[in-house]
Amino acid sequence: MLNLWDRLLGAFSVDMGIDLGTANTLVTVRGEGIVLNEPSVVAVKKGTNEIAAGGTAVGWAAKDMLGKTPGHIEAIRPMKDGVIADFEITEAMLRYFIRKVHNQRSFVRPRMVIAIPSGITQVERRAVINSAERAGARKVYLVSEPLAAAIGVGLPITEPTGCMICDIGGGTTEVAVISLAGIVHSESVRVAGDEADEAIIAHLRKHYDLLIGEQSAERIKVAIGSAYPLRKEMSMEVKGRDLQHGLPRKVVVTSEEIRDALTEPLFHIMSAIKATLEDTPPELSADLVDLGIVLAGGGSLIRGIDRVISEQTGLPVRVAKDPLTAVARGTQIFLENLTSFRSMLSASED
C-alpha cells in the first residue's frame, strides 16, 4: 500500500498522468482529465539548451518553427522512437509543461504516472524517471503504454479474458495481448507515424525530385493517406524545393501513390501484430475471435488500416473512440487508482 505520508501529500498535490510521446505530450490531472496536449518539440538557442523566446518556445510555439528557424535557433524533438534522445531538452520540456499545468495551484511536488513503450531498456526507463524527477516530480510511476492504452479505451484488462490492443504512435507501435491485469505477450517496434512521414518524404524525393519537410509530409498523410483503396481516390497540391534547380515548386500527388509509399511501414506494423498473435496461448486466441483487436494512437486514423488488419488476421478490428488520447486517459485511471493498480506499475524510490 502507499504509505500514509505519500497519501497525505497526494491530497495537496496536483498529481499528473503523462503520455510522453515522440510526436505529442499529453498531461492529465487527477479529477480534471486532459489539461495539456502539445507537440513534443522545443526550440533552443543553437549550441545551448536555453529555450528560445524567453523560455516559451515549447510545444505548439516550437512546432511552428520546425524547418523555419533562423541560424541561431534550432527546433528539436527530444523524443525519438518513443524514448529520450536528448536528456536535457526533455527535462526542460517536462519542466515547462509541469509548470504550465501546475500554475502555482499547489506547494507540493506532484506524483506522476508516465506511460513508456513496453520494449525500452532499463537504461531508458531510468532516463525517463530521472528526467521527471529533475523536472519536479516527487515520485514517478511507470506504466507500459499497451496497458495504459487498453485501460484508456475501456478494455477489461483485469478479467480472465484475452484482449488485444495495437497502439500506433509517433515513434513506436505497441501490440499486446492482455489478461488478468498483465501483458501475456507484446511486441514493440520502432515503426509508426514518423516512419510513415519519412516514407512520404522519400516518395516525393524519388518520384518528383521534390524535397518537403516533416510537417508537409504529416499534412499529406492526414489529408490523403490510406492503407486500403478508397471509394473515391483523392489528390492534393504539394509545395517544396526542386532538388535539381533549388527553386520552389509544386506538384499534385494522389492518394494511390501515397498508399504505395506507406506500404513498408504498414508491413512492419502488420508483422508485429502477426508475431503477437502467433505467440498468444490458444485459450486467449479463442477469446480474440470474438473480441478482436482495438486500435489506438494517431496511426490508427490512417484510412482503412482497420480493414487491412482485419483482412490479414481474420479478426474483427475497430478503432477506439478518440484514439489519440487513449494512453493519456489510461494514465489518469492509473493515477486515480494507484493502490489497486500498483502491481502494474514500476515506481521510483521513495
N, C-alpha and C positions, 0 to 999 in steps of 0.2 A: 504493500500500500504506500501511497505517497505520504511522506512524513507530515506531521501536524504543522510544522513551521512553513513548509513549502505550500501547504494548502492555505495557510493564513496569508502568506504573501500573495498567493494567487488571487485572493479575494480583492486585493487592492491594485493588481497589475493589469495592463491591457495585453493579455496573452494573445499570441498570434499563430495562425497556421500559414505556412508559406509554401507555395509551389514555385520553387526556384528553377525556372525553365530556361532552356537555351534561347528561346525566342522571346518569351514574356515571363514576368514575375507577377504572381497574384498573391495578395495578402488578405487573409480573413481574420476577423476579430471575434472572439467568443461572444455569442449573443447578438452579433450585428451582421454576420455574413461577409461577403467580399467587399472590402473597402478600398482596394487598390488593384489595378490591372494595368501594368505598363510594360513596354518593351525592356528587355534586359540589355540595355545599351547605356554606355557612359561616354561623354565627350570630355577629354582631358587635354591639358596643355602639353604639347609634344615634348617627349623626353622626361616628363614628370608624371606623378599620379595625382596632380592637382586638378580637380574638376573645373571645367571651364564655366564661363558665365556666372562667376561668383558663387560656384558650388551648386548651381541649379540645373546644369546640363546633364540630367539623368532621365531615363525613361523616354517619354514622348518627345521631350525637348531635344534629347540626344539623337533619337532615331531620325528625326527630320534632317539631321546633319550628316547622316551616313552617305558617303560618296560625294559630299558637297562642302567639306571643310576646307578652310584656308590652310596654308602650310604649317602654321603654328598650333593648330588644333587637330586632334585625332579622335574620331568616334570609334569606340571599342565595344565589342561584345565579349564580356569577360567569361561567359559560359560557352563551352564547346562540347558538343556531343553529350550533353546532359551533365557534364562535370565542370569543375572550376578550372579554367585555363589561365586566368590571371588572378592570383590570390588577393593582391592589394586592391585592385579595381573592384573585385566582387565585394570585398569588405566595405569599400567606400559606397558602393551601390546599395548594399543592405542597410548600412547606417543611414543613408539618405531616406530610404523607404520606411525604415523603422521610425525615424524622426517625423516623417510626414504623417504616418498613421498615429503615432503616439500623441503628437501635438500637445505635449505637456499635460495630458489628461491623468497622468499617474506619476508618482515619485518612485515607484518600484519597477525595477527592470523586468521585462516580460519573459515569460516562458514561451518557447517556440516549438511547434511541430513542423518539421521540414520534410517534404517528400523528395526522395532520391531514387535514381534508377536502380533496379534490382541487381544489375551486373557490375556496379562500381567496386573498386578495390578498397581495402581497409585504409590505405593512404588517402584515397579520395574522400572516403567517409570522414576521416579525421580533418581534412581540409574544410569540409562543409561546417563541421562543429566549430572549428577554430575561427572561421570567418564570422559565424553567427555570434559567437561569444565576444569576439573583439568588436563586433558592431553594436553590442549592447544587450545580448540575451543573458538572462540569469541562468537558464537551463535549456538545453536543446534536446529534443526528441526527434529521432529519425524514423520515418516510415517508408516502406517500399512503395514506389509510385503505383504499381499494379494494385496493391491493397487499397491505397488511397483512392484511386480511380474507381475501383469496384464498389467500395462503400459509398463513394460520392454519387454514383449512378443508381444506387439502391439495390445492388445485388445481395443476396442472402449469404454473405461470406461466413457467417458463424454456424450455419446449418450443415448437416452431413450430406450435402448435395454439391455436385460439381458445377461451378460456374466459371465462365471464361471471359476475360477482358483483354482487349487489344487497344493499348493507348499509344496513338501515333502522334508524337510531339514534334518539337522543332529539331532536337538533336538526337533523340533515341526513340525507338519503338519498343514498347514493353508488352510482352504477351505472357499471360499467366492463367493457369487453372488453379482455382482456389476452393478449398473445402475446410470446414471446421476451423475457421479463422487462421488458416495457414496456406502458404503457397505450396501446392503439390509439385508443380513443375513450372518453370518460367524460362523465357528466352528474352534477352536484351540485346538488340542490335543497334549499332550507331548509324542507322539509316532512317531518315524521317523527312520532315519538311525542308530542312536545309539542303539535303541531297536532291530533293525534287527541284528546288530553286537552282541548284548548280547544274542539274541536267538541262533545264530550260536555257540557262546561260550558254552552256556548251552547244546546244542545238542552234541557237541564233548565231553563235560564232562560226560553227561548221558550215551551216547551210546558207547563211546570208552575209558572212563576213561582218557581222554587226556585234559590237560589244555593248552589253547592257549591264546595269548594276543589280545588286541583290533586291532592292526594293521594286525595281521594274519586273524582275523575274517573279517575285511574290505576287505582284498585281496580275500578271499573266495567269499564274496558277489559279488564283482565286476567280478571275473573270471567265476563263475558258478551259481550265484544266479539267480533265476527266480520266477515269480509269476504264470506262465502258462506253461503247458507241452511243452517242446522244440521238434522241429522236430528231432533233434539229441541230445540226452542227453550227458552230459559231466561229467568228473571226474577230480580230481586233488589230488596231494600228499600234505598232511598237516603235519607239524612238530610241536611238542610241548613237554610237560613234562608228563610222565606217572604218574598218581595220586597214583597208588598202590606202585610203586617201586621208584618213584622220579627220574627216569632216562629219558634222551631224547628218543623220539620215533616218528615214522612217520606212518601215516595211509593214506588210499585212501578214499576220500569221493566223493559222486556223486551229480549231480545237483538235482536228485529226492529227496534225503534226505534233502538237503539244502532248497528246496522248501517247504517241510513239516515243517522245522524249522521256516520258515518265515511266516507260516500261521497266527499265533497270532498277530504279529504287523500289518500285512496287513489287518486282520479283523478289528482292531481298526481304521485304516485309512479309510476302506470302510464304517464303521459305521458313521464316521464324514461326509463323502460325502453324505450318505443317509439322515442323520439328516439335513444337509443343504438343500437338495432338498425338504424334507418334509415341511420345513418352508419357502419355496420360494413362493411368490404370483403367482397365476395361470397365469397371463399375461406374467410374466417373465419366468415361466416354459415353456410356449409355445415357447418363443424365444430359449430356450436351446435345444428344439427338433432338431432345425436346426444347431445352433452354437455349441452345445455340451460342453465338458469340456476340458480345456487346462491344461496339467500337466507341472510343473516346479520343480526345485530343484533336488539334486542328487538322491533322491529316485525314481524319475520318470525314471531313467535309468535302473532300475531293469527289466530284460527281461520279456515282456508280461504283465506288470502291466496295461498298457493301455487297453489291450484286456480283462483282468479280470474286470476292472471297467466298460467297455462298455457292457459286457455281463450282469453284475449285475444291471446296471441302465437303459439299453436300449438306451443310448445316444451315439452319436459319441464322441470319445475321441482321442486326439492327444497329443504327447509330443512336447513341444515347441522347437524351434531351440535354441541350446546352453542353455539348461535349468539350468545349474549350475550358470550362470551369470545373470539370469533374474532379480533377486531382485536388484543386483548391477546396472544393466543398468537402472532399474526403478528409483533408487535414483539419477542417473545422470540427467535423464529427469526432475525430480522434481527440482533438483539443478539449471538447466538451465531455469526453468520456475517458479521461486519462486513467482512472483507476481500473475500469473494467476492460479497457483495451491495452493495458500496459504491456501484456505479453507479446503484442505485435510490434512494439516499439523498441528501439535501442536508444539509450539515454546517455548524455554526457555525465561526467562525475558530479556528485552533489558538492 
